[in-house]
């Protein structure tokens, strides 16, 4: 049985899903923009030079819609939030994007030399394939949905692989505040939800899915970072302290500690990284 922390007290603030960030190497930032515009139909909504942490030398970010940002920094040290592993094991976190005519999309990606998996049936019975974006090989997941309007890729759920569904569901409820939407543990998954910052429904869906018995479960800091937001600054810092006090391994707080945006990440018992911000 998988060991799991049990919270001493309940001090989880409201966490709002707020889109996500894709860490991109500095020299690849402009080619990455072109890749996502060309192959996923996203549009450049905003470009900024920014300093997400006092210790960086240069920073830039590009908003491609749906709360999705490409972020690049130049730094002389490994910062607590702004780094990513590449060329290693892919995380068990799948950031999913709905698109029409999944087979045609798969064929188009294949014809353009993009690395893809075969189309497979996900734990929820929907059709998916994983693909590796840009020259950096950043994995995203396409989900078939012929009911959506327009072309391109639209937001969907986030899938997280875990060793023990029952324990993981309890952990995400106690430490993240996720609510159970549907218990399909007999079929190998749970559907959980969090508040969402910008959506008509006001809720984001997270699927916890059963990992294979031999799956790697060490900590992985991948370039894909679905992001949650805490709207009160004091609550952000209190949550970081509470997680640490309850034995959850957290990265140090990064960003602008005196005033402005701050971020930290922590890991679930299966090594999956969870990202939190205040701005």
ZALUM-945507 format. One record per residue (C-alpha): residue in one letter; residue number from 1; x, y, z. Coordinates in Angstrom, 3 decimals. Layout:
ZALUM-945507
SITE; type; seq; c1; c2; c3
SITE; A; NUM; X; Y; Z $
...
This chain:
ZALUM-945507
SITE; type; seq; c1; c2; c3
SITE; X; 1; 0.000; 0.000; 0.000 $
SITE; X; 2; 1.274; 3.494; -0.832 $
SITE; X; 3; 2.256; 5.638; 2.151 $
SITE; X; 4; 0.481; 8.979; 2.333 $
SITE; X; 5; 0.463; 12.036; 4.549 $
SITE; X; 6; -2.530; 12.871; 6.701 $
SITE; X; 7; -3.182; 16.521; 7.414 $
SITE; X; 8; -3.012; 17.595; 11.056 $
SITE; X; 9; -5.540; 20.364; 10.482 $
SITE; X; 10; -7.423; 21.714; 7.475 $
SITE; X; 11; -5.965; 24.992; 6.208 $
SITE; X; 12; -6.373; 24.763; 2.434 $
SITE; X; 13; -7.423; 28.061; 0.836 $
SITE; X; 14; -9.518; 28.256; -2.310 $
SITE; X; 15; -7.305; 27.293; -5.260 $
SITE; X; 16; -8.432; 28.437; -8.703 $
SITE; X; 17; -7.194; 26.758; -11.864 $
SITE; X; 18; -5.667; 29.599; -13.886 $
SITE; X; 19; -4.382; 28.096; -17.132 $
SITE; X; 20; -0.751; 27.177; -17.263 $
SITE; X; 21; 2.817; 27.911; -18.227 $
SITE; X; 22; 5.148; 26.200; -20.678 $
SITE; X; 23; 8.818; 26.656; -19.836 $
SITE; X; 24; 10.801; 27.359; -23.026 $
SITE; X; 25; 14.551; 27.739; -23.433 $
SITE; X; 26; 15.469; 31.375; -24.142 $
SITE; X; 27; 16.829; 30.827; -27.652 $
SITE; X; 28; 13.773; 28.754; -28.606 $
SITE; X; 29; 11.123; 31.266; -27.558 $
SITE; X; 30; 10.295; 32.715; -30.986 $
SITE; X; 31; 10.413; 29.329; -32.778 $
SITE; X; 32; 8.118; 27.943; -30.066 $
SITE; X; 33; 5.599; 30.732; -30.700 $
SITE; X; 34; 5.615; 29.863; -34.406 $
SITE; X; 35; 5.178; 26.148; -33.624 $
SITE; X; 36; 2.108; 26.595; -31.434 $
SITE; X; 37; 0.522; 29.080; -33.837 $
SITE; X; 38; 1.163; 26.816; -36.844 $
SITE; X; 39; 0.311; 23.419; -35.406 $
SITE; X; 40; -2.242; 24.161; -32.673 $
SITE; X; 41; -3.993; 27.217; -34.092 $
SITE; X; 42; -3.247; 29.378; -31.052 $
SITE; X; 43; -2.854; 33.146; -31.416 $
SITE; X; 44; -0.413; 35.580; -29.862 $
SITE; X; 45; -2.453; 37.695; -27.469 $
SITE; X; 46; 0.304; 39.488; -25.597 $
SITE; X; 47; 4.095; 39.698; -25.354 $
SITE; X; 48; 6.049; 40.991; -22.387 $
SITE; X; 49; 9.559; 41.346; -21.107 $
SITE; X; 50; 9.236; 40.460; -17.433 $
SITE; X; 51; 11.169; 39.708; -14.289 $
SITE; X; 52; 9.350; 36.842; -12.554 $
SITE; X; 53; 12.036; 36.717; -9.865 $
SITE; X; 54; 14.501; 39.281; -8.544 $
SITE; X; 55; 17.376; 36.909; -9.344 $
SITE; X; 56; 16.890; 36.490; -13.085 $
SITE; X; 57; 18.926; 38.374; -15.680 $
SITE; X; 58; 16.322; 38.416; -18.442 $
SITE; X; 59; 12.766; 37.206; -18.800 $
SITE; X; 60; 10.077; 37.123; -21.447 $
SITE; X; 61; 6.561; 35.734; -21.688 $
SITE; X; 62; 4.015; 35.300; -24.463 $
SITE; X; 63; 0.289; 34.720; -23.947 $
SITE; X; 64; -1.258; 32.360; -26.505 $
SITE; X; 65; -4.803; 32.436; -25.172 $
SITE; X; 66; -6.726; 30.243; -22.723 $
SITE; X; 67; -4.433; 31.393; -19.913 $
SITE; X; 68; -1.477; 29.682; -21.598 $
SITE; X; 69; 1.897; 31.444; -21.356 $
SITE; X; 70; 5.270; 30.607; -22.847 $
SITE; X; 71; 7.912; 31.657; -20.301 $
SITE; X; 72; 11.666; 31.971; -20.769 $
SITE; X; 73; 14.330; 33.222; -18.365 $
SITE; X; 74; 18.083; 33.643; -18.251 $
SITE; X; 75; 19.548; 33.125; -14.803 $
SITE; X; 76; 22.863; 32.353; -13.149 $
SITE; X; 77; 21.322; 29.943; -10.641 $
SITE; X; 78; 18.642; 27.298; -10.371 $
SITE; X; 79; 15.613; 29.165; -9.103 $
SITE; X; 80; 12.941; 27.485; -6.975 $
SITE; X; 81; 10.205; 27.709; -9.635 $
SITE; X; 82; 11.758; 28.604; -13.004 $
SITE; X; 83; 13.562; 25.500; -14.210 $
SITE; X; 84; 12.583; 22.351; -16.039 $
SITE; X; 85; 14.031; 18.933; -16.743 $
SITE; X; 86; 14.381; 17.959; -20.379 $
SITE; X; 87; 15.403; 14.735; -22.076 $
SITE; X; 88; 14.382; 12.656; -19.078 $
SITE; X; 89; 11.248; 10.778; -18.034 $
SITE; X; 90; 8.025; 12.517; -19.038 $
SITE; X; 91; 5.858; 13.525; -16.065 $
SITE; X; 92; 2.662; 11.628; -15.288 $
SITE; X; 93; 0.767; 14.899; -15.725 $
SITE; X; 94; -1.060; 15.244; -19.015 $
SITE; X; 95; -2.352; 18.684; -19.927 $
SITE; X; 96; -5.197; 17.808; -22.305 $
SITE; X; 97; -6.544; 19.866; -25.234 $
SITE; X; 98; -9.716; 19.094; -27.174 $
SITE; X; 99; -9.731; 19.144; -30.959 $
SITE; X; 100; -12.030; 18.038; -33.775 $
SITE; X; 101; -11.346; 15.078; -36.063 $
SITE; X; 102; -8.674; 13.518; -33.907 $
SITE; X; 103; -7.539; 11.047; -36.557 $
SITE; X; 104; -6.992; 13.823; -39.122 $
SITE; X; 105; -5.065; 15.833; -36.548 $
SITE; X; 106; -2.950; 12.765; -35.774 $
SITE; X; 107; -2.301; 12.233; -39.502 $
SITE; X; 108; -1.345; 15.899; -39.954 $
SITE; X; 109; 1.086; 15.833; -37.052 $
SITE; X; 110; 2.641; 12.623; -38.343 $
SITE; X; 111; 3.029; 14.095; -41.844 $
SITE; X; 112; 4.806; 17.102; -40.323 $
SITE; X; 113; 7.319; 14.916; -38.505 $
SITE; X; 114; 5.872; 15.531; -35.030 $
SITE; X; 115; 6.391; 12.670; -32.592 $
SITE; X; 116; 3.053; 11.190; -31.528 $
SITE; X; 117; 1.700; 8.129; -29.779 $
SITE; X; 118; -0.961; 5.967; -31.334 $
SITE; X; 119; -4.509; 7.096; -30.639 $
SITE; X; 120; -5.617; 5.399; -27.438 $
SITE; X; 121; -8.674; 5.214; -25.205 $
SITE; X; 122; -8.171; 7.151; -21.983 $
SITE; X; 123; -9.415; 6.046; -18.576 $
SITE; X; 124; -12.629; 8.022; -19.132 $
SITE; X; 125; -13.380; 6.279; -22.433 $
SITE; X; 126; -12.425; 9.270; -24.610 $
SITE; X; 127; -9.901; 9.121; -27.444 $
SITE; X; 128; -6.476; 10.727; -26.956 $
SITE; X; 129; -2.970; 10.857; -28.315 $
SITE; X; 130; 0.148; 12.371; -26.803 $
SITE; X; 131; 2.461; 14.543; -28.889 $
SITE; X; 132; 5.769; 16.269; -28.330 $
SITE; X; 133; 5.723; 19.957; -29.233 $
SITE; X; 134; 8.546; 22.128; -30.564 $
SITE; X; 135; 12.207; 21.210; -30.906 $
SITE; X; 136; 12.371; 20.745; -27.136 $
SITE; X; 137; 9.976; 17.790; -27.162 $
SITE; X; 138; 7.412; 19.185; -24.713 $
SITE; X; 139; 4.602; 16.673; -24.255 $
SITE; X; 140; 0.966; 17.704; -24.549 $
SITE; X; 141; -2.141; 15.567; -25.027 $
SITE; X; 142; -4.801; 15.849; -27.725 $
SITE; X; 143; -8.353; 14.775; -26.904 $
SITE; X; 144; -10.997; 14.101; -29.545 $
SITE; X; 145; -14.146; 16.233; -29.311 $
SITE; X; 146; -16.186; 16.825; -32.451 $
SITE; X; 147; -18.718; 18.983; -30.584 $
SITE; X; 148; -16.450; 22.003; -30.171 $
SITE; X; 149; -16.765; 25.020; -32.426 $
SITE; X; 150; -13.950; 26.147; -34.661 $
SITE; X; 151; -10.565; 24.684; -35.411 $
SITE; X; 152; -7.494; 24.388; -33.237 $
SITE; X; 153; -7.149; 23.173; -29.674 $
SITE; X; 154; -9.419; 24.124; -26.775 $
SITE; X; 155; -8.865; 23.572; -23.027 $
SITE; X; 156; -9.896; 20.315; -21.401 $
SITE; X; 157; -8.920; 18.473; -18.218 $
SITE; X; 158; -5.617; 17.689; -16.541 $
SITE; X; 159; -4.820; 13.999; -16.029 $
SITE; X; 160; -2.536; 12.915; -13.178 $
SITE; X; 161; -1.141; 9.394; -12.853 $
SITE; X; 162; -1.082; 7.928; -9.342 $
SITE; X; 163; -0.234; 4.564; -7.769 $
SITE; X; 164; -3.261; 4.237; -5.479 $
SITE; X; 165; -6.491; 5.945; -6.524 $
SITE; X; 166; -8.183; 5.784; -3.146 $
SITE; X; 167; -5.253; 7.267; -1.254 $
SITE; X; 168; -4.528; 9.835; -3.951 $
SITE; X; 169; -8.131; 11.023; -4.003 $
SITE; X; 170; -8.032; 11.460; -0.238 $
SITE; X; 171; -4.685; 13.276; -0.448 $
SITE; X; 172; -5.834; 15.722; -3.140 $
SITE; X; 173; -8.958; 16.461; -1.146 $
SITE; X; 174; -7.068; 17.082; 2.101 $
SITE; X; 175; -4.061; 18.944; 0.751 $
SITE; X; 176; -5.360; 20.647; -2.408 $
SITE; X; 177; -9.071; 20.987; -1.695 $
SITE; X; 178; -10.227; 19.012; -4.739 $
SITE; X; 179; -13.811; 17.778; -4.667 $
SITE; X; 180; -14.858; 14.357; -5.892 $
SITE; X; 181; -17.047; 14.565; -9.018 $
SITE; X; 182; -17.159; 10.919; -10.006 $
SITE; X; 183; -15.646; 7.840; -8.358 $
SITE; X; 184; -14.785; 5.427; -11.156 $
SITE; X; 185; -12.016; 3.657; -9.282 $
SITE; X; 186; -13.303; 0.301; -10.515 $
SITE; X; 187; -12.533; 1.555; -14.028 $
SITE; X; 188; -9.140; 2.986; -13.045 $
SITE; X; 189; -9.841; 6.670; -12.492 $
SITE; X; 190; -11.415; 9.405; -10.374 $
SITE; X; 191; -12.795; 12.729; -11.614 $
SITE; X; 192; -11.976; 15.605; -9.251 $
SITE; X; 193; -12.605; 19.341; -9.519 $
SITE; X; 194; -11.254; 22.712; -8.419 $
SITE; X; 195; -12.523; 26.227; -8.834 $
SITE; X; 196; -11.534; 27.877; -12.128 $
SITE; X; 197; -10.573; 31.504; -12.493 $
SITE; X; 198; -11.817; 32.168; -16.036 $
SITE; X; 199; -14.601; 29.906; -17.279 $
SITE; X; 200; -18.353; 29.782; -17.657 $
SITE; X; 201; -18.666; 26.706; -15.454 $
SITE; X; 202; -16.388; 28.007; -12.712 $
SITE; X; 203; -14.937; 24.508; -12.197 $
SITE; X; 204; -11.915; 22.738; -13.648 $
SITE; X; 205; -11.716; 18.964; -14.006 $
SITE; X; 206; -8.764; 16.820; -12.927 $
SITE; X; 207; -8.621; 13.097; -13.623 $
SITE; X; 208; -6.583; 10.890; -11.308 $
SITE; X; 209; -5.709; 7.744; -13.252 $
SITE; X; 210; -4.129; 4.468; -12.232 $
SITE; X; 211; -0.455; 4.101; -13.122 $
SITE; X; 212; 1.081; 0.854; -14.269 $
SITE; X; 213; 2.755; -1.098; -11.493 $
SITE; X; 214; 6.236; -0.484; -12.942 $
SITE; X; 215; 5.791; 3.260; -13.599 $
SITE; X; 216; 8.500; 5.646; -12.401 $
SITE; X; 217; 7.212; 7.786; -9.528 $
SITE; X; 218; 10.151; 10.025; -8.634 $
SITE; X; 219; 9.809; 13.789; -8.676 $
SITE; X; 220; 9.836; 15.313; -12.163 $
SITE; X; 221; 9.975; 19.038; -12.892 $
SITE; X; 222; 8.618; 19.074; -16.415 $
SITE; X; 223; 8.203; 22.128; -18.649 $
SITE; X; 224; 4.383; 21.871; -18.630 $
SITE; X; 225; 2.890; 23.548; -15.560 $
SITE; X; 226; -0.876; 23.745; -15.076 $
SITE; X; 227; -1.179; 26.594; -12.595 $
SITE; X; 228; -3.473; 27.333; -9.670 $
SITE; X; 229; -4.071; 30.743; -8.138 $
SITE; X; 230; -4.649; 31.856; -4.546 $
SITE; X; 231; -6.291; 35.270; -4.448 $
SITE; X; 232; -5.101; 36.414; -1.015 $
SITE; X; 233; -1.387; 37.035; -0.491 $
SITE; X; 234; -1.404; 36.115; 3.210 $
SITE; X; 235; -3.245; 32.885; 2.399 $
SITE; X; 236; -0.609; 32.023; -0.206 $
SITE; X; 237; 2.240; 32.182; 2.321 $
SITE; X; 238; 0.169; 30.488; 5.025 $
SITE; X; 239; -0.609; 27.607; 2.663 $
SITE; X; 240; 3.098; 27.132; 1.897 $
SITE; X; 241; 3.879; 26.987; 5.627 $
SITE; X; 242; 0.982; 24.612; 6.314 $
SITE; X; 243; 2.029; 22.187; 3.574 $
SITE; X; 244; 5.602; 22.177; 4.858 $
SITE; X; 245; 4.447; 21.675; 8.447 $
SITE; X; 246; 2.377; 18.697; 7.304 $
SITE; X; 247; 5.311; 16.975; 5.619 $
SITE; X; 248; 4.559; 17.882; 1.989 $
SITE; X; 249; 7.769; 18.540; 0.081 $
SITE; X; 250; 7.632; 22.095; -1.271 $
SITE; X; 251; 9.968; 24.239; -3.299 $
SITE; X; 252; 10.961; 27.575; -1.820 $
SITE; X; 253; 8.772; 30.558; -2.665 $
SITE; X; 254; 10.028; 32.385; -5.739 $
SITE; X; 255; 9.040; 35.633; -7.388 $
SITE; X; 256; 8.824; 39.048; -5.726 $
SITE; X; 257; 8.674; 38.386; -2.011 $
SITE; X; 258; 8.069; 41.952; -0.863 $
SITE; X; 259; 5.390; 42.876; -3.391 $
SITE; X; 260; 4.089; 41.336; -6.594 $
SITE; X; 261; 3.717; 37.861; -8.047 $
SITE; X; 262; 4.978; 34.894; -6.041 $
SITE; X; 263; 4.979; 31.169; -6.815 $
SITE; X; 264; 5.846; 27.830; -5.327 $
SITE; X; 265; 5.422; 24.185; -6.209 $
SITE; X; 266; 4.998; 20.985; -4.225 $
SITE; X; 267; 4.852; 17.274; -4.936 $
SITE; X; 268; 2.161; 14.707; -4.306 $
SITE; X; 269; 3.121; 11.283; -2.848 $
SITE; X; 270; 3.713; 9.972; -6.391 $
SITE; X; 271; 6.179; 12.722; -7.352 $
SITE; X; 272; 3.714; 14.756; -9.434 $
SITE; X; 273; 4.393; 18.483; -9.306 $
SITE; X; 274; 1.598; 20.929; -8.402 $
SITE; X; 275; 2.015; 24.681; -8.998 $
SITE; X; 276; 0.599; 27.585; -6.977 $
SITE; X; 277; 0.747; 31.351; -7.528 $
SITE; X; 278; -0.436; 34.663; -6.188 $
SITE; X; 279; -0.427; 37.868; -8.226 $
